[in-house]
Every structure is written in structure tokens, then in C-alpha cells.
């Protein structure tokens, strides 16, 4: 009996020819993930820059729209508000301070003016300020240190958006 010849054996430390190297497979997968992450990172950065630019553009457009809205509102609302100031002057002249109808109407008119951004200048004694006040008359000062001080407020002044709509009309000690 003869024994059949045995096939030649491969070296014991060499992997079989049909099985790929597992480290090479993992390395290829990691390289693929790295490339995909780099691509996604690049897309993310570009979109972030685009979003920031779009936000800046939208903010600029919003500010411009607000500016034009205020300008249009000023052209239409300010004349009406000024007429309400004149009406408030008349109502306050007839008010007696007893809390009657004229006082109530004056308070309501002042609230409406403030609602639309028109504020009354504070009525306070002190030195005459030509930026906020208009001198109607000079009053002799009872003492020299009162010279240049406001003696009396004749009509209230009003500001709107830091712009003097009507200066406070005063009498000044001289």
C-alpha cells in the first residue's frame, strides 16, 4: 500500500492566502472615516460661515427697515403728537388741580404722548439751558446769585428720540 503524497505545507507563520490582513482592513476603514469627517467638517464650516453672513445681512436689513419705519412714522405721527401737545397746553391751563375732568384729560394726553415716544422735559429750577429752553422774558433777580437761573416755566418742553420737539419756554432771572 502506498500512501498518497502529502501536499506541501505553507510556512507556519504566513496567513492563508484567501484571508485579508485584519489590520489593513481596519486601517482602510479608519482612513475612509477620516476622509468623511474631513469632508463633513469642511461642509459644516462653510455652512456656518454662510449662516453668519446671512444673519449679518438679515440684521442689517432689519435695522434699515426699522430706520425707514421710524422715519415714516415721524412724518405721519409727529404732527399729530405736536397737535396733542398744544391741546395738552390748553387743557392744563383750564385744569385747577382738584382732580376734575380737565386734570384727568391732561394726564391721559400725557400718557398718550409718552406711549408714542414723546417725553416732557423735567420742570426743575436751575441754570438756563439754551439747548433745552427758550427764554421768553427776563425777570429781575432778587439776589445776584440767582442771575441766569430759571425764574418760571411758562410752557413745558418735549423731546422725542433725544431730539427737542419743543423747547421749554421760561422766564430767566437777570
C-alpha positions as CSV (number, residue, x, y, z in Angstrom):
1,X,0.0,0.0,0.0
2,X,1.3,3.2,-0.9
3,X,0.4,6.4,0.8
4,X,-0.7,9.3,-1.3
5,X,1.8,12.2,-1.4
6,X,1.1,15.0,1.0
7,X,0.7,18.4,-0.4
8,X,3.4,20.9,0.5
9,X,2.7,22.9,3.7
10,X,2.8,26.7,3.9
11,X,5.1,28.3,6.3
12,X,3.5,28.2,9.8
13,X,3.7,32.0,10.3
14,X,2.2,33.1,6.9
15,X,-1.5,33.8,6.9
16,X,-3.7,31.9,4.5
17,X,-3.8,33.5,1.0
18,X,-7.5,34.0,0.9
19,X,-7.9,35.8,4.3
20,X,-7.1,39.6,4.1
21,X,-4.9,41.2,6.8
22,X,-7.3,42.4,9.5
23,X,-5.1,45.4,10.4
24,X,-5.1,46.5,6.7
25,X,-8.9,46.3,6.7
26,X,-9.2,48.4,9.9
27,X,-6.6,50.9,8.6
28,X,-8.6,51.3,5.3
29,X,-11.8,51.8,7.3
30,X,-10.2,54.4,9.6
31,X,-8.8,56.3,6.5
32,X,-12.3,56.3,5.0
33,X,-13.8,57.6,8.2
34,X,-11.1,60.3,8.4
35,X,-11.8,61.4,4.8
36,X,-15.6,61.5,5.5
37,X,-15.1,63.5,8.7
38,X,-12.8,66.0,6.9
39,X,-15.5,66.4,4.2
40,X,-18.2,66.9,6.8
41,X,-16.1,69.3,8.8
42,X,-15.5,71.4,5.7
43,X,-19.2,71.4,4.8
44,X,-20.0,72.4,8.4
45,X,-17.5,75.3,8.4
46,X,-18.8,76.6,5.0
47,X,-22.4,76.4,6.2
48,X,-21.5,78.1,9.5
49,X,-19.8,81.0,7.6
50,X,-22.8,81.2,5.2
51,X,-25.2,81.3,8.2
52,X,-23.2,84.0,9.9
53,X,-23.2,86.1,6.7
54,X,-26.9,85.5,6.3
55,X,-27.5,86.6,9.9
56,X,-25.5,89.8,9.4
57,X,-27.4,90.6,6.2
58,X,-30.7,90.0,7.9
59,X,-29.7,92.1,10.9
60,X,-28.6,95.0,8.6
61,X,-31.9,94.7,6.6
62,X,-33.9,94.7,9.8
63,X,-32.1,97.8,11.1
64,X,-32.6,99.6,7.8
65,X,-36.3,98.7,7.8
66,X,-36.6,99.9,11.4
67,X,-35.0,103.2,10.4
68,X,-37.4,103.7,7.4
69,X,-40.3,102.7,9.6
70,X,-39.4,105.3,12.2
71,X,-38.9,108.0,9.5
72,X,-42.3,107.2,8.0
73,X,-43.9,107.2,11.5
74,X,-42.2,110.5,12.2
75,X,-43.7,112.1,9.1
76,X,-47.2,110.9,9.9
77,X,-47.3,110.7,13.7
78,X,-45.2,113.6,14.9
79,X,-47.5,116.3,13.5
80,X,-50.4,114.7,15.4
81,X,-48.3,114.4,18.6
82,X,-47.4,118.1,18.3
83,X,-51.1,118.9,18.0
84,X,-51.8,116.8,21.1
85,X,-49.1,118.9,22.9
86,X,-50.9,122.1,22.0
87,X,-54.2,120.5,23.2
88,X,-52.5,119.4,26.4
89,X,-51.3,123.0,27.0
90,X,-54.9,124.3,26.7
91,X,-56.3,121.6,29.0
92,X,-53.6,122.2,31.6
93,X,-54.4,126.0,31.6
94,X,-58.0,125.2,32.4
95,X,-57.2,122.5,35.0
96,X,-57.4,123.6,38.5
97,X,-55.5,120.7,40.2
98,X,-58.6,119.4,42.0
99,X,-58.6,116.1,40.2
100,X,-61.5,117.0,38.0
101,X,-62.2,116.2,34.3
102,X,-59.5,118.6,33.0
103,X,-56.9,117.1,35.2
104,X,-57.9,113.6,34.1
105,X,-57.8,114.5,30.4
106,X,-54.4,116.2,30.8
107,X,-53.0,113.1,32.5
108,X,-54.4,110.9,29.7
109,X,-53.0,113.1,27.0
110,X,-49.6,113.0,28.6
111,X,-49.8,109.2,28.8
112,X,-50.7,109.0,25.1
113,X,-47.7,111.3,24.2
114,X,-45.3,109.1,26.2
115,X,-46.7,106.0,24.6
116,X,-45.5,107.3,21.2
117,X,-42.1,108.3,22.5
118,X,-42.7,112.0,23.2
119,X,-41.4,112.9,26.7
120,X,-41.9,116.0,28.7
121,X,-38.7,117.8,29.8
122,X,-38.5,117.8,33.6
123,X,-39.7,121.0,35.2
124,X,-36.8,121.9,37.5
125,X,-35.2,125.0,38.8
126,X,-31.7,125.6,37.8
127,X,-29.5,127.5,35.3
128,X,-30.9,128.4,32.0
129,X,-30.0,125.8,29.3
130,X,-30.3,127.2,25.7
131,X,-30.2,123.6,24.3
132,X,-33.5,122.7,26.0
133,X,-35.0,126.0,26.9
134,X,-36.2,129.2,25.2
135,X,-36.1,132.4,27.2
136,X,-39.3,134.4,26.8
137,X,-38.6,137.2,29.2
138,X,-36.1,138.4,31.8
139,X,-37.1,138.8,35.4
140,X,-35.1,140.9,37.8
141,X,-33.2,138.6,40.2
142,X,-34.0,139.2,43.9
143,X,-30.3,138.4,44.7
144,X,-27.2,138.3,42.5
145,X,-26.6,134.6,42.8
146,X,-29.9,133.9,41.0
147,X,-28.8,135.7,37.8
148,X,-29.0,133.2,34.9
149,X,-31.4,130.9,36.8
150,X,-34.8,129.9,35.6
151,X,-37.4,132.0,37.4
152,X,-40.6,130.4,35.9
153,X,-41.6,127.7,33.4
154,X,-44.2,129.2,31.1
155,X,-44.8,126.2,28.8
156,X,-43.4,122.7,29.1
157,X,-40.9,121.4,26.6
158,X,-40.9,118.0,24.9
159,X,-38.3,115.6,23.4
160,X,-38.7,112.7,21.0
161,X,-35.9,110.3,20.3
162,X,-33.4,112.7,22.0
163,X,-34.5,115.5,19.7
164,X,-36.1,118.6,21.2
165,X,-39.5,118.9,19.6
166,X,-40.4,122.0,21.5
167,X,-38.1,123.7,24.0
168,X,-39.2,124.6,27.4
169,X,-40.4,128.2,27.4
170,X,-39.1,130.0,30.6
171,X,-38.6,133.4,32.2
172,X,-35.0,133.9,33.4
173,X,-33.6,135.9,36.3
174,X,-31.2,138.7,35.3
